[in-house]
Amino acid sequence: MAAPSPGPREVLAPSPETGRRAATSSSNRRGLLWRLRDKQSRLGLFEISPGHELHGLTCMMQAGLWAATQVSIDHPLMGLPSQEDFSEVLTQVHEGFELGTLAGPAFARLRRSLGLAEEDYQAALGPGGPYLQFLSTSKSKASFFLSHDQRFFLKTQRRREVRVLLAHLPRYVQHLQRHPHSLLARLLGVHSLRVAQGKKKYFIIMQSVFYPAGRICERYDIKGCEVSRWVEPAPAGSPLVLVLKDLNFQGKTINLGPQRSWLLRQMELDTAFLRELNVLDYSLLMALQCLHEDERGQGSCLILRMARSVQGAQSPEEPEAQNRRLLPDAPNALHILDGPEQRYFLGLVDLATVYGLRKRLEHLWKTLRYPGRTFSTVSPARYARRLCQPCNGGSEGEGTEQDYSAINAGTRTPPCLWDLGACILSHWLPGPILILLGRGSLKALPPHLRDGETEAQRPEGAYARSGPRSHLL
């Protein structure tokens, strides 16, 4: 059977009833013990069941995704990847709604490179079980869901964010081929959903960084700044699952032992890639889980771990250039690092915010609004450097807690009007005019306003106190 042709297409979608019946039959065969264990692993999450305000939306997403995945099952990809893989748009017409699949062949190839079977992907996202919802601490208006097995994460996106993701998709895939153990979250699909004649909604699917979640005790979203980076923790004994932020992590440590150097290098590689894309405001998701006594050390499955560690390496570069590591013998191994006593789940997410005109204006406004404080809207180069600092805390010197208290108290000298005027000039005037005016005024800016400088121009240690501190040992 011929593979689907590239470009926009509209077809009548197959019914997921067969898949739903198969999933129900499989669920009935599972014993009571399995269902109790599954329910226990969902503590703090909420099933989107009938009566929930989002139940109708998620049912349409499930039916649409089942049919969309069926296309890649019925038409397995043959031959080498092509540029058309990234431009195909398939629209499937369902009863009452339409679901679009953007760059479907490209994502199908990516899922295959990760060892993810299309049938497993379809079963997790299809109508076999309700999606799950958790209490989000995000300030965005996006909706967040988990598949019923918590393996996949779904998030609604704005149209402009989807455009950015698709524009960067070829380079994103290339980066994962060069660095198969990258910390970037694995994006598995981009879709649109239109109900009747309404407005299109867009959503993405990616592997959940926090999987398996059964024994995770703490979750954090780290941006390397302090403004709006505190979440009130849930009361003791509460079943709520909250993702805390930078200020909640203040004073804590990460002990990765010999894997520390790998993490530092991979953070440099991934943030350098995002800096090249002119992207900012991404987060380092992190979760902690205590290891049992028999889980510590290298373990006995060394051969299996070595085989898993080279899976998906499609680049001709040397292993050292790829920065590969020995992956743990666990599900979701690409996002898991084991320290001497704790397991860490780590991943970089939210990769669709570009430092354009809107963000440059926001940076200038926040500079006035939060003098002397650190916030997320800064240049991609500075954002990348700053996010790497929590992973490299040992190189910044002492006096961290006292310095950070000073930041919170607002004791730094606020920028004067001349500083702000120079900052605006550095953002908006063309380079030749800045050269005529001279670089002296820009160099005289306080460190938190020097977004345009290069590393060579920046004084050593200029950002030694630029954000909340945590240490990686």
C-alpha positions as CSV (number, residue, x, y, z in Angstrom):
1,M,0.0,0.0,0.0
2,A,1.4,3.4,-0.9
3,A,2.5,5.8,1.8
4,P,0.5,8.9,2.3
5,S,1.5,11.8,0.1
6,P,2.9,15.0,1.6
7,G,1.1,18.3,1.9
8,P,-2.4,19.2,3.3
9,R,-4.9,16.4,3.0
10,E,-8.4,15.8,4.4
11,V,-9.7,12.3,4.9
12,L,-12.6,10.6,6.7
13,A,-11.2,9.2,10.0
14,P,-11.7,5.5,10.9
15,S,-13.7,4.9,14.0
16,P,-11.8,4.1,17.3
17,E,-14.6,1.8,18.5
18,T,-12.5,-1.3,17.7
19,G,-9.6,0.1,19.7
20,R,-11.9,1.0,22.6
21,R,-13.4,-2.5,22.7
22,A,-9.9,-4.0,22.6
23,A,-8.7,-1.8,25.4
24,T,-11.8,-2.6,27.5
25,S,-11.3,-6.3,27.0
26,S,-7.7,-6.0,28.0
27,S,-8.6,-3.9,31.1
28,N,-11.1,-6.6,32.2
29,R,-8.4,-9.2,32.1
30,R,-6.3,-7.3,34.4
31,G,-6.7,-8.4,38.0
32,L,-8.0,-6.4,41.0
33,L,-4.4,-6.1,42.3
34,W,-3.3,-4.3,39.1
35,R,-6.2,-1.9,39.2
36,L,-5.5,-1.1,42.9
37,R,-1.8,-0.5,42.2
38,D,-2.7,1.7,39.2
39,K,-5.1,3.8,41.4
40,Q,-2.4,4.1,44.1
41,S,0.0,5.5,41.5
42,R,-2.5,8.2,40.6
43,L,-2.8,9.8,44.0
44,G,-2.9,13.6,43.6
45,L,-4.2,13.3,40.0
46,F,-7.7,13.7,38.8
47,E,-9.5,11.6,36.2
48,I,-11.2,13.6,33.5
49,S,-14.4,11.5,33.8
50,P,-18.0,12.3,32.6
51,G,-19.1,15.5,34.2
52,H,-15.7,17.1,34.1
53,E,-15.6,20.4,32.1
54,L,-12.9,19.0,29.9
55,H,-14.3,15.6,29.4
56,G,-15.8,16.3,25.9
57,L,-12.5,17.9,24.7
58,T,-10.4,14.9,25.9
59,C,-12.8,12.4,24.4
60,M,-12.3,14.1,21.0
61,M,-8.6,14.2,21.5
62,Q,-8.5,10.5,22.3
63,A,-10.7,9.5,19.3
64,G,-8.7,11.8,17.0
65,L,-5.3,10.5,18.2
66,W,-6.3,6.9,17.8
67,A,-7.3,7.5,14.2
68,A,-4.2,9.6,13.5
69,T,-1.8,6.9,14.8
70,Q,-3.7,4.3,12.8
71,V,-2.6,6.1,9.6
72,S,1.1,5.6,10.5
73,I,0.3,1.9,11.5
74,D,-1.4,1.3,8.1
75,H,1.2,3.2,6.1
76,P,4.6,2.3,7.7
77,L,7.3,4.7,6.6
78,M,9.7,3.4,4.0
79,G,13.0,4.9,2.7
80,L,15.0,7.8,3.9
81,P,13.5,10.8,5.6
82,S,12.7,13.8,3.4
83,Q,11.9,17.5,3.7
84,E,8.3,16.7,2.9
85,D,8.0,14.8,6.2
86,F,8.2,18.1,8.0
87,S,5.5,19.8,5.9
88,E,2.7,17.2,5.7
89,V,-0.6,18.2,7.2
90,L,-3.3,15.5,7.5
91,T,-6.8,16.5,8.5
92,Q,-9.2,13.7,9.6
93,V,-12.9,14.5,9.7
94,H,-14.8,13.0,12.7
95,E,-18.3,13.3,13.8
96,G,-18.5,16.8,15.2
97,F,-14.8,17.7,15.0
98,E,-11.7,17.6,12.9
99,L,-8.2,16.6,14.0
100,G,-5.1,17.8,12.2
101,T,-1.8,16.0,12.3
102,L,1.2,18.3,11.6
103,A,4.5,16.8,10.3
104,G,3.1,13.3,11.0
105,P,5.9,11.4,9.2
106,A,8.6,13.3,10.9
107,F,7.2,12.5,14.3
108,A,6.5,8.9,13.4
109,R,10.2,8.5,12.5
110,L,11.2,10.2,15.8
111,R,9.0,7.8,17.8
112,R,10.5,4.9,16.0
113,S,14.0,6.1,16.8
114,L,13.1,6.1,20.5
115,G,12.0,2.5,20.3
116,L,8.3,3.5,20.8
117,A,5.9,1.1,19.0
118,E,3.0,2.9,17.3
119,E,0.6,0.4,18.8
120,D,1.7,1.2,22.4
121,Y,1.5,4.9,21.6
122,Q,-2.0,4.5,20.2
123,A,-3.1,2.4,23.2
124,A,-1.9,5.0,25.7
125,L,-3.4,8.0,24.0
126,G,-6.6,6.4,22.6
127,P,-9.9,5.9,24.3
128,G,-8.7,3.0,26.5
129,G,-8.8,5.1,29.7
130,P,-9.5,8.6,30.8
131,Y,-6.8,11.3,30.7
132,L,-5.5,12.6,34.0
133,Q,-5.2,16.2,35.2
134,F,-3.1,17.7,37.9
135,L,-3.0,21.0,39.7
136,S,-0.8,23.2,37.5
137,T,1.4,26.0,39.0
138,S,2.0,27.4,35.5
139,K,1.0,31.1,34.9
140,S,0.1,30.3,31.3
141,K,-3.5,29.6,30.2
142,A,-2.6,26.3,28.8
143,S,-4.4,23.0,29.7
144,F,-2.3,20.1,30.8
145,F,-3.1,16.4,30.6
146,L,-1.4,13.0,31.2
147,S,-2.3,9.8,29.4
148,H,-4.0,7.3,31.7
149,D,-0.7,5.4,32.2
150,Q,1.1,8.8,32.9
151,R,3.7,8.0,30.2
152,F,2.8,10.9,27.9
153,F,2.1,14.6,28.6
154,L,-0.3,16.7,26.5
155,K,-0.4,20.5,26.6
156,T,-2.4,23.0,24.6
157,Q,-0.3,25.6,22.7
158,R,-0.9,28.9,21.0
159,R,-0.7,29.0,17.3
160,R,2.5,31.1,17.2
161,E,4.2,28.6,19.6
162,V,3.2,25.7,17.2
163,R,4.7,27.7,14.3
164,V,8.0,28.0,16.2
165,L,8.1,24.3,17.1
166,L,7.5,23.3,13.5
167,A,10.0,25.8,12.1
168,H,12.7,24.4,14.5
169,L,11.7,20.7,14.1
170,P,14.3,19.7,11.5
171,R,17.1,21.2,13.7
172,Y,15.6,19.7,16.8
173,V,15.6,16.2,15.2
174,Q,19.2,16.8,14.0
175,H,20.3,17.7,17.6
176,L,18.7,14.5,19.0
177,Q,20.6,12.5,16.4
178,R,23.9,14.1,17.3
179,H,23.2,13.9,21.0
180,P,20.9,10.9,21.6
181,H,21.1,11.3,25.4
182,S,20.0,15.0,25.3
183,L,17.9,16.4,28.1
184,L,15.5,18.0,25.7
185,A,12.0,16.7,26.2
186,R,11.0,14.2,23.4
187,L,8.3,15.9,21.3
188,L,6.2,13.1,19.8
189,G,3.4,14.9,18.0
190,V,1.7,18.3,17.1
191,H,-2.0,18.4,16.4
192,S,-4.9,20.8,15.8
193,L,-8.5,20.3,16.9
194,R,-11.5,22.1,15.5
195,V,-15.0,21.6,16.9
196,A,-17.8,22.2,14.4
197,Q,-17.0,25.6,12.8
198,G,-15.1,26.9,15.8
199,K,-11.6,28.1,16.2
200,K,-8.7,25.7,16.0
201,K,-7.0,24.6,19.2
202,Y,-3.5,23.3,19.1
203,F,-1.8,20.8,21.4
204,I,1.5,18.9,21.6
205,I,2.4,15.4,22.9
206,M,5.7,14.6,24.6
207,Q,7.2,12.0,26.8
208,S,6.5,12.8,30.4
209,V,9.8,13.7,32.2
210,F,8.2,12.5,35.5
211,Y,7.7,8.9,34.6
212,P,7.3,6.5,36.3
213,A,5.9,8.7,39.0
214,G,4.9,6.2,41.7
215,R,7.8,7.0,44.1
216,I,8.6,10.6,43.2
217,C,8.6,12.7,46.3
218,E,9.4,16.2,45.1
219,R,9.0,18.0,41.7
220,Y,10.5,21.3,40.6
221,D,10.4,23.7,37.6
222,I,13.7,25.6,37.5
223,K,14.3,28.7,35.4
224,G,17.3,30.2,37.2
225,C,15.5,33.4,38.4
226,E,13.5,34.6,41.4
227,V,10.6,36.8,40.3
228,S,7.3,34.8,40.6
229,R,9.3,31.6,41.3
230,W,7.7,30.5,44.6
231,V,4.8,28.1,45.0
232,E,3.1,27.6,48.4
233,P,3.7,23.9,49.1
234,A,0.8,21.6,49.7
235,P,0.0,20.9,53.4
236,A,1.6,17.9,55.0
237,G,-0.4,14.7,54.2
238,S,-2.2,16.4,51.2
239,P,-2.6,14.2,48.1
240,L,-2.1,17.2,45.8
241,V,0.8,16.9,43.3
242,L,2.5,20.3,43.0
243,V,5.4,21.3,40.9
244,L,7.5,23.7,43.0
245,K,9.8,26.4,41.6
246,D,13.2,28.0,42.1
247,L,12.7,29.6,45.5
248,N,11.3,26.4,46.9
249,F,14.5,24.7,45.9
250,Q,16.8,27.2,47.6
251,G,19.3,25.6,50.0
252,K,18.8,22.1,48.6
253,T,21.6,20.1,47.0
254,I,21.8,17.6,44.1
255,N,24.3,14.8,44.6
256,L,25.0,13.0,41.3
257,G,28.4,11.6,42.2
258,P,30.4,10.8,39.0
259,Q,27.6,11.7,36.7
260,R,27.9,15.4,37.6
261,S,30.4,16.1,34.8
262,W,28.1,14.5,32.3
263,L,25.2,16.6,33.3
264,L,27.2,19.8,33.2
265,R,28.4,19.0,29.7
266,Q,24.9,18.1,28.5
267,M,23.4,21.2,29.9
268,E,26.0,23.2,28.0
269,L,25.2,21.4,24.7
270,D,21.4,21.7,25.0
271,T,21.3,25.3,26.2
272,A,23.8,26.3,23.4
273,F,21.4,24.7,20.9
274,L,18.4,26.6,22.3
275,R,20.5,29.8,22.3
276,E,21.2,29.3,18.5
277,L,17.4,29.0,18.0
278,N,16.9,32.4,19.8
279,V,14.7,30.6,22.4
280,L,14.3,31.5,26.1
281,D,11.9,30.9,29.0
282,Y,12.3,27.1,28.9
283,S,12.5,25.2,32.2
284,L,14.6,22.4,33.7
285,L,12.1,20.0,35.1
286,M,13.5,18.0,38.1
287,A,12.0,15.4,40.4
288,L,13.6,13.4,43.2
289,Q,13.1,9.8,44.3
290,C,14.9,8.0,47.1
291,L,16.7,4.8,45.9
292,H,16.2,1.5,47.7
293,E,19.3,-0.3,49.0
294,D,19.3,-2.8,46.1
295,E,18.9,-0.1,43.5
296,R,22.2,1.7,44.4
297,G,25.3,1.2,42.4
298,Q,25.8,0.0,38.9
299,G,23.4,-3.0,39.2
300,S,23.7,-6.4,37.5
301,C,22.2,-5.6,34.1
302,L,25.3,-4.0,32.7
303,I,25.0,-5.6,29.2
304,L,21.3,-4.4,28.9
305,R,22.3,-0.9,30.0
306,M,25.1,-0.7,27.5
307,A,22.7,-1.9,24.7
308,R,20.2,0.7,25.7
309,S,22.8,3.4,25.9
310,V,23.7,3.2,22.2
311,Q,20.1,2.8,21.0
312,G,19.1,5.7,18.7
313,A,22.7,6.9,18.0
314,Q,22.3,7.7,14.3
315,S,25.2,10.2,14.1
316,P,28.6,9.3,12.7
317,E,30.3,11.4,15.4
318,E,32.4,9.9,18.1
319,P,30.7,8.8,21.4
320,E,32.6,11.6,23.2
321,A,31.2,14.2,20.9
322,Q,27.7,12.8,21.4
323,N,28.2,12.9,25.2
324,R,26.6,9.5,25.8
325,R,26.3,7.9,29.2
326,L,25.4,4.5,30.7
327,L,21.7,4.7,30.9
328,P,19.9,3.2,33.9
329,D,17.9,0.0,33.6
330,A,14.5,1.8,34.0
331,P,11.6,3.1,31.9
332,N,12.2,6.6,30.6
333,A,15.9,6.2,31.0
334,L,16.8,9.2,28.9
335,H,15.5,11.5,31.6
336,I,16.8,9.6,34.7
337,L,20.1,10.0,36.4
338,D,21.0,8.0,39.5
339,G,23.1,9.5,42.3
340,P,24.5,7.6,45.3
341,E,21.2,7.9,47.2
342,Q,18.6,9.5,45.0
343,R,17.2,9.1,41.5
344,Y,16.8,12.4,39.6
345,F,14.3,13.0,36.7
346,L,15.6,15.8,34.5
347,G,14.4,17.3,31.3
348,L,14.2,20.6,29.4
349,V,10.7,21.7,28.4
350,D,8.8,24.6,26.9
351,L,11.0,25.2,23.9
352,A,8.7,27.5,21.9
353,T,9.3,31.1,23.2
354,V,11.4,33.2,20.8
355,Y,13.2,36.4,21.9
356,G,11.4,38.7,19.5
357,L,9.9,42.2,19.7
358,R,7.3,41.2,22.3
359,K,9.9,39.7,24.6
360,R,12.4,42.5,24.2
361,L,9.7,45.0,25.3
362,E,8.8,42.7,28.2
363,H,12.5,42.7,29.2
364,L,12.6,46.5,29.3
365,W,9.4,46.7,31.3
366,K,10.6,44.1,33.8
367,T,13.9,45.9,34.1
368,L,12.0,49.0,35.4
369,R,9.5,46.9,37.4
370,Y,12.1,44.7,39.2
371,P,15.3,46.6,39.6
372,G,18.1,44.5,40.9
373,R,16.1,41.2,40.7
374,T,16.3,38.3,38.3
375,F,13.4,37.4,36.0
376,S,12.9,35.0,33.1
377,T,12.7,37.5,30.2
378,V,16.3,38.0,29.3
379,S,18.4,37.4,26.1
380,P,18.8,33.8,25.1
381,A,22.5,33.9,25.7
382,R,22.1,35.2,29.3
383,Y,19.2,32.8,29.9
384,A,21.3,29.8,28.9
385,R,24.2,30.8,31.1
386,R,22.0,31.4,34.0
387,L,20.1,28.1,33.8
388,C,23.4,26.3,33.8
389,Q,24.5,28.0,37.1
390,P,22.4,25.8,39.4
391,C,24.1,22.8,37.9
392,N,27.6,24.3,38.4
393,G,27.1,25.9,41.8
394,G,30.5,24.9,43.2
395,S,32.3,27.2,40.8
396,E,30.7,30.5,42.0
397,G,32.4,31.0,45.3
398,E,31.0,31.4,48.8
399,G,28.5,33.7,50.5
400,T,25.5,32.5,48.5
401,E,22.8,32.6,51.2
402,Q,23.7,36.1,52.4
403,D,23.9,37.4,48.8
404,Y,20.6,35.9,47.9
405,S,18.9,37.4,51.0
406,A,20.2,40.8,49.7
407,I,18.5,40.2,46.4
408,N,15.2,39.4,48.1
409,A,15.4,42.5,50.3
410,G,15.9,44.7,47.2
411,T,19.2,46.1,48.6
412,R,20.9,46.4,45.2
413,T,21.3,49.8,43.8
414,P,18.4,50.4,41.3
415,P,19.5,51.4,37.8
416,C,19.6,55.1,37.0
417,L,17.9,56.7,34.1
418,W,21.1,56.9,32.1
419,D,21.6,53.1,32.6
420,L,18.1,52.4,31.3
421,G,18.6,54.8,28.4
422,A,21.8,53.0,27.4
423,C,20.0,49.6,27.8
424,I,17.3,50.7,25.4
425,L,19.9,51.9,22.9
426,S,21.7,48.6,23.1
427,H,18.5,46.8,22.2
428,W,17.2,49.0,19.4
429,L,20.0,50.9,17.7
430,P,21.8,49.2,14.8
431,G,25.3,48.0,15.4
432,P,27.1,50.7,13.3
433,I,25.4,53.5,15.3
434,L,26.4,51.9,18.5
435,I,30.0,51.8,17.3
436,L,29.8,55.5,16.5
437,L,28.4,56.3,19.9
438,G,31.1,54.2,21.5
439,R,30.9,51.1,23.6
440,G,31.9,52.8,26.8
441,S,28.4,53.6,28.0
442,L,27.2,50.0,27.4
443,K,30.2,48.6,29.4
444,A,29.3,51.0,32.2
445,L,25.9,49.3,32.7
446,P,25.3,47.2,35.8
447,P,25.6,43.5,35.2
448,H,21.8,42.8,35.2
449,L,21.4,45.2,32.2
450,R,24.2,43.9,30.0
451,D,22.3,41.6,27.7
452,G,24.2,42.5,24.5
453,E,27.7,41.7,25.7
454,T,29.7,38.7,24.6
455,E,31.5,36.4,27.0
456,A,34.8,38.1,26.1
457,Q,33.4,41.5,27.1
458,R,31.8,40.4,30.3
459,P,33.8,40.8,33.5
460,E,34.7,37.4,35.1
461,G,32.1,36.6,37.8
462,A,29.6,39.3,36.7
463,Y,26.7,36.9,37.3
464,A,28.0,35.3,40.5
465,R,24.8,36.4,42.3
466,S,22.3,36.5,39.5
467,G,19.7,34.1,40.8
468,P,18.5,31.6,43.4
469,R,21.3,29.2,44.3
470,S,21.3,25.4,44.5
471,H,24.3,23.1,44.3
472,L,25.1,20.0,42.3
473,L,27.8,18.0,44.1
